[in-house]
């Protein structure tokens, strides 16, 4: 489903608070184009986009969403200009220095999926410190997909299973979806209920390919830095007005 930005507002009263998606995934697209419209460098768009992560995380937490995953950096993003890549690697420091106190006050728990070990050591240390500091929080799980690719994750999980079979720790006959799911990077997260992509693009871009099997998709023309609580409520309202059958009939 694609929706255009409108002036009419959706109030919390319009949402079914008993049908809030448990896990929302965001493809945070449009930072560069947002900056270009303002005659600013692409890096400025990425910086402003981190503010949106904070805003949407707090909104999700307030609504009762259990998990929120953001596509922060894909395995393919290394193909971008080196200056932009290095800037993105510095954003976690700015993000956690600016918002950690607020995240702690709101009981938000930080996790990651992807190959964090491929990031600069300083970036690894900052993110790992945030994970450790929030490890006992019980509110929203804010998961950063960082140096992540959906196909890569599936291959990674398949290799882990193959190694267990080789070591006689697992029988081929016992491999099923539950076994495979347990080997994924997202094993501690529920499957995604709602995937939102900003900026008008309508594709998955190698994001959570396994986990999006039965998710509802919402595509909006709003660039990520402009995505706000009102846009989030629109996306949830659309989700609540879908008929989710999970392959069956009702």
DAZI-V693103 format. One record per backbone hydrogen bond with DSSP energy under -0.5 kcal/mol. NH is the residue of the N-H (numbers start at 1). CO is the residue of the C=O. Records with the same first field share a line. If there is no record, write none. Layout:
# DAZI-V693103
NH=CO, CO
This chain:
# DAZI-V693103
3=219
11=9
14=11
15=12
17=15
19=16
24=67
25=194
26=69
27=196
28=26
29=27
34=30
35=31
36=32
37=33
38=34, 35
39=36
40=35
44=41
45=41
46=42
47=43
48=44
49=45
50=46, 47
51=47, 48
52=48
53=49
54=50
55=51
56=52
57=53
58=54
59=55
60=56
61=57
62=58
63=59
64=60
65=60
66=22
67=22
68=141
69=24
70=143
71=26
72=70, 145
73=145
75=148
77=74
78=75
79=76
80=77
84=81
85=81
86=82
87=83
88=84
89=85
90=86, 87
91=87, 88
92=88
93=90
94=90
95=91
96=92
97=93
98=94
99=95
100=96
103=99
104=100
105=101
106=102
107=104
108=103
109=140
111=142
113=144
115=147
116=114
118=115
119=116
124=120
125=121
126=122
127=123
128=124
129=125
130=126
131=127
132=128
133=129
134=130
135=132
137=134
139=107
141=66
142=109, 140
143=68, 141
144=111, 142
145=70, 143
146=113, 144
147=73, 145
148=73
150=206
153=149
154=150
155=151
156=152
157=153
158=154
159=155
160=156
161=157
162=158
163=159
164=160
165=161
166=162
167=163
168=165
169=164
170=164
174=171
175=172
180=176
181=177
182=178
183=179, 180
184=180, 181
187=184
189=186
192=211
193=23
194=23
195=216
196=25
197=218
198=27
199=222
200=220
201=198
207=204
208=206
212=208
213=210
215=212
216=193
218=195
219=1
220=197
221=3
224=29
226=223
227=223, 224
232=228
233=229
234=230
235=231
236=232
237=233
238=234
239=235
240=236
241=237, 238
242=239
244=242
245=243
248=245
